[in-house]
Each structure stands twice: as C-alpha cells, then as structure tokens.
Amino acid sequence: MHKLVLIAVLISTGLLAGCRGTISEKSPIHPNPNMDAQQKFEAQEANAFFADGRAMRPPVPGTVARGFLRDDTAFFRGRNADGTYLALLPVEVTETLIARGQERYDIYCTVCHGAAGDGQGIVMTGGYGYTPAPSYHIDRLRRPEATDGYIYDVITNGVRNMPGYAQQVAVADRWAIVAYIRALQLSQNASADNLTPSELAQLEQNASANIEAGRQGQQ
C-alpha cells in the first residue's frame, strides 16, 4: 500500500515538473498555416489598381442596404403617391398603438407640448425663453386642417423652432405618437354623440358616483 502511494506521489511530481512552463525559442507549430498570410487589403489601405488609390470602394450609386428600401411612401414618409400628406394613419389604430404612443409622447413631447397637449410643458412654462409651443387643441392642428401625415412629417423633420425627431423616434413610434395626439384631441373635444350607448351609460354612472362621493365628503 505504501509503495502504491509512493509511486503515485512520484508520478504526480513528474507531471507537475513537466508543466512548469518555460519559454521556447522554437517556432510554433501551425498545422494549417494557409490563413496566416492572406492577400487582402486592410481598412483605409491604399490600392494603386483604382484611379482614386483607395482599396475601400464606395457603394454603387443607388445602392440600398438590405432592409432599408423603404418603398412604402405612405408608411415611411406620411405622403400619398402624388406627394400630398396622408389624411389618416396608414396603420390600424388599436389600444396597444395608443398606449405605445402615450409612452413615447411622455418621453419626447410632454416637455414642450404638455401632458394634455395644451402647449404648457415645463420648457414652455419654466421661463427659459422658448417660443411657446402651440396647443394641439386649436383648429389649425385638428383634422381636417392638419392631416395625420402632416403631424407625422413634423415629428420626423421638425417645423420652425421644433427640431426633427427622426433619429430618436422610430417610424412606427412616430405613427403611435400621432394616434395618441388624436386621442388627446378627442379627449378635449368629445361630445356625447361620439360615445356608444354603453360608454355613455358608464360615463353617467361614474359621474353619479363622483357626485355621491363629494356629498359624503362634505358631511
């Protein structure tokens, strides 16, 4: 038994001694060296083959990156084929779309246009000297005077003192913001005729509950 232990110790010592790590002056072994020296041009390298001396070639005029053709003029530019603004959104208006629009609006728009869309954002009311932002609830910015395509174009490219948000807000999110702006406008100018009978009944029920709660609070 002791001999077996001694043999195991000697073998372990030999193995450890063989792995002690030394610097070799021999060339490393390359089983497949054909990729070590490639005939290629690095980035920004010169190439006398071309008249301009550049190895990196510019794209052919008219080249469009995969996925960036953007041939849907209505969706990407907010315009009809004749160049006029779209009257209505080119996407289906859903609760999910409006909720997304509210989220993006709260991030990018409320600072100037206010949470209610009345132009009373903190930038406008904080005494910073900015030109007041218009309210979305004026006739000039409501349908049909201001089309959905026009609102989308303003978000994309800006207008007057407002910068464009094409770099910050994705195309689909711009349409979501347009949908939410229309919802804000409707919230400030809705009438009973815009409601279904069930919605009108629910509204009246909520109003009655609020009145009753106010009465109890006064007692």
C-alpha positions as semicolon CSV with decimal commas, in nm:
position;residue;x (nm);y (nm);z (nm)
1;M;0,000;0,000;0,000
2;H;0,279;0,239;0,091
3;K;0,456;0,153;-0,234
4;L;0,146;0,247;-0,433
5;V;0,123;0,581;-0,254
6;L;0,491;0,649;-0,317
7;I;0,456;0,565;-0,686
8;A;0,152;0,796;-0,716
9;V;0,344;1,080;-0,550
10;L;0,642;1,033;-0,781
11;I;0,421;1,029;-1,090
12;S;0,234;1,342;-0,976
13;T;0,564;1,520;-0,906
14;G;0,693;1,430;-1,252
15;L;0,379;1,556;-1,417
16;L;0,390;1,883;-1,227
17;A;0,756;1,930;-1,311
18;G;0,680;1,878;-1,679
19;C;0,415;2,154;-1,675
20;R;0,623;2,418;-1,504
21;G;0,613;2,648;-1,806
22;T;0,920;2,767;-1,996
23;I;0,978;2,999;-2,288
24;S;1,067;2,814;-2,606
25;E;1,269;2,970;-2,887
26;K;1,129;2,724;-3,138
27;S;0,875;2,841;-3,394
28;P;0,519;2,749;-3,307
29;I;0,366;2,459;-3,492
30;H;0,097;2,560;-3,744
31;P;-0,096;2,258;-3,865
32;N;-0,282;2,480;-4,117
33;P;-0,074;2,791;-4,193
34;N;-0,252;2,893;-4,514
35;M;-0,460;3,160;-4,329
36;D;-0,162;3,331;-4,164
37;A;-0,063;3,540;-4,463
38;Q;-0,366;3,644;-4,668
39;Q;-0,351;3,856;-4,977
40;K;-0,601;4,125;-4,878
41;F;-0,633;4,498;-4,821
42;E;-0,699;4,631;-4,471
43;A;-0,940;4,915;-4,396
44;Q;-0,822;5,256;-4,528
45;E;-0,532;5,089;-4,712
46;A;-0,413;5,222;-5,048
47;N;-0,466;5,033;-5,371
48;A;-0,299;5,154;-5,687
49;F;-0,533;4,946;-5,900
50;F;-0,809;5,210;-5,874
51;A;-0,778;5,563;-6,006
52;D;-0,857;5,718;-5,668
53;G;-0,599;5,497;-5,494
54;R;-0,848;5,362;-5,239
55;A;-0,887;4,996;-5,155
56;M;-1,224;5,058;-4,989
57;R;-1,478;5,110;-5,266
58;P;-1,782;5,338;-5,226
59;P;-2,126;5,182;-5,289
60;V;-2,258;5,192;-5,644
61;P;-2,492;5,493;-5,688
62;G;-2,846;5,393;-5,598
63;T;-2,736;5,111;-5,368
64;V;-2,980;5,042;-5,085
65;A;-2,883;4,841;-4,778
66;R;-3,083;4,527;-4,716
67;G;-3,397;4,614;-4,521
68;F;-3,372;4,988;-4,596
69;L;-3,550;5,013;-4,932
70;R;-3,843;5,194;-4,767
71;D;-4,055;5,188;-5,080
72;D;-4,375;5,228;-4,876
73;T;-4,416;5,603;-4,922
74;A;-4,724;5,623;-4,703
75;F;-4,566;5,450;-4,403
76;F;-4,215;5,597;-4,419
77;R;-4,293;5,949;-4,544
78;G;-4,655;6,004;-4,448
79;R;-4,745;6,101;-4,802
80;N;-4,958;5,978;-5,088
81;A;-4,815;5,880;-5,425
82;D;-4,870;6,237;-5,551
83;G;-4,670;6,383;-5,261
84;T;-4,964;6,514;-5,059
85;Y;-4,995;6,433;-4,690
86;L;-5,194;6,129;-4,581
87;A;-5,531;6,218;-4,435
88;L;-5,529;5,924;-4,192
89;L;-5,273;5,691;-4,036
90;P;-5,152;5,407;-4,263
91;V;-5,166;5,164;-3,969
92;E;-5,453;5,020;-3,768
93;V;-5,534;5,222;-3,458
94;T;-5,551;4,991;-3,157
95;E;-5,531;5,032;-2,781
96;T;-5,179;4,888;-2,796
97;L;-5,075;5,150;-3,054
98;I;-5,220;5,436;-2,850
99;A;-5,056;5,308;-2,531
100;R;-4,722;5,295;-2,711
101;G;-4,782;5,644;-2,844
102;Q;-4,854;5,772;-2,494
103;E;-4,529;5,622;-2,366
104;R;-4,324;5,783;-2,645
105;Y;-4,516;6,111;-2,615
106;D;-4,444;6,129;-2,242
107;I;-4,072;6,084;-2,314
108;Y;-4,022;6,317;-2,609
109;C;-4,318;6,555;-2,630
110;T;-4,452;6,648;-2,287
111;V;-4,158;6,873;-2,201
112;C;-4,282;7,122;-2,459
113;H;-4,638;7,028;-2,551
114;G;-4,755;6,931;-2,203
115;A;-4,918;6,612;-2,082
116;A;-5,259;6,734;-2,204
117;G;-5,124;6,858;-2,537
118;D;-5,204;7,218;-2,444
119;G;-4,853;7,355;-2,502
120;Q;-4,791;7,400;-2,130
121;G;-4,486;7,176;-2,093
122;I;-4,212;7,256;-1,843
123;V;-3,987;7,400;-2,113
124;M;-4,261;7,645;-2,215
125;T;-4,362;7,747;-1,862
126;G;-4,024;7,739;-1,690
127;G;-3,912;8,082;-1,804
128;Y;-3,646;7,955;-2,045
129;G;-3,732;8,199;-2,321
130;Y;-3,851;7,947;-2,580
131;T;-4,114;8,036;-2,836
132;P;-4,441;7,896;-2,695
133;A;-4,548;7,564;-2,843
134;P;-4,900;7,568;-2,989
135;S;-5,179;7,372;-2,829
136;Y;-5,293;7,062;-3,015
137;H;-5,649;7,165;-2,938
138;I;-5,666;7,458;-3,177
139;D;-5,848;7,412;-3,508
140;R;-5,528;7,456;-3,710
141;L;-5,383;7,134;-3,568
142;R;-5,700;6,929;-3,570
143;R;-5,849;6,728;-3,853
144;P;-5,912;6,808;-4,131
145;E;-5,689;7,118;-4,130
146;A;-5,388;6,920;-4,003
147;T;-5,375;6,572;-4,151
148;D;-5,216;6,272;-3,983
149;G;-4,944;6,276;-4,248
150;Y;-4,860;6,636;-4,165
151;I;-4,826;6,560;-3,792
152;Y;-4,602;6,265;-3,878
153;D;-4,389;6,486;-4,105
154;V;-4,345;6,744;-3,829
155;I;-4,232;6,473;-3,586
156;T;-3,988;6,344;-3,848
157;N;-3,845;6,667;-3,988
158;G;-3,945;6,935;-3,740
159;V;-4,105;7,270;-3,817
160;R;-3,995;7,624;-3,733
161;N;-3,832;7,611;-3,385
162;M;-3,912;7,244;-3,331
163;P;-3,632;7,004;-3,431
164;G;-3,700;6,676;-3,609
165;Y;-3,705;6,354;-3,407
166;A;-3,623;6,108;-3,684
167;Q;-3,304;6,000;-3,506
168;Q;-3,470;5,949;-3,167
169;V;-3,810;5,805;-3,259
170;A;-3,859;5,504;-3,485
171;V;-4,103;5,524;-3,777
172;A;-4,366;5,302;-3,616
173;D;-4,341;5,500;-3,292
174;R;-4,400;5,827;-3,478
175;W;-4,730;5,692;-3,603
176;A;-4,810;5,576;-3,250
177;I;-4,750;5,932;-3,126
178;V;-4,981;6,066;-3,399
179;A;-5,251;5,825;-3,281
180;Y;-5,206;5,939;-2,922
181;I;-5,218;6,307;-3,019
182;R;-5,552;6,240;-3,190
183;A;-5,670;6,067;-2,873
184;L;-5,567;6,374;-2,670
185;Q;-5,758;6,599;-2,908
186;L;-6,065;6,381;-2,884
187;S;-6,045;6,382;-2,505
188;Q;-6,069;6,762;-2,503
189;N;-6,337;6,795;-2,770
190;A;-6,552;6,484;-2,745
191;S;-6,930;6,502;-2,729
192;A;-7,200;6,256;-2,628
193;D;-7,251;6,180;-2,998
194;N;-6,903;6,026;-3,010
195;L;-6,992;5,767;-2,744
196;T;-7,172;5,438;-2,775
197;P;-7,478;5,386;-2,552
198;S;-7,280;5,160;-2,317
199;E;-6,995;5,414;-2,294
200;L;-7,240;5,695;-2,226
201;A;-7,411;5,491;-1,955
202;Q;-7,075;5,413;-1,793
203;L;-6,980;5,781;-1,803
204;E;-7,306;5,883;-1,638
205;Q;-7,259;5,613;-1,374
206;N;-6,906;5,739;-1,298
207;A;-7,030;6,097;-1,275
208;S;-7,307;5,996;-1,033
209;A;-7,055;5,807;-0,820
210;N;-6,825;6,110;-0,810
211;I;-7,111;6,337;-0,707
212;E;-7,215;6,100;-0,430
213;A;-6,858;6,070;-0,307
214;G;-6,838;6,451;-0,295
215;R;-7,155;6,473;-0,091
216;Q;-7,030;6,220;0,159
217;G;-6,704;6,409;0,188
218;Q;-6,892;6,725;0,282
219;Q;-7,084;6,556;0,564
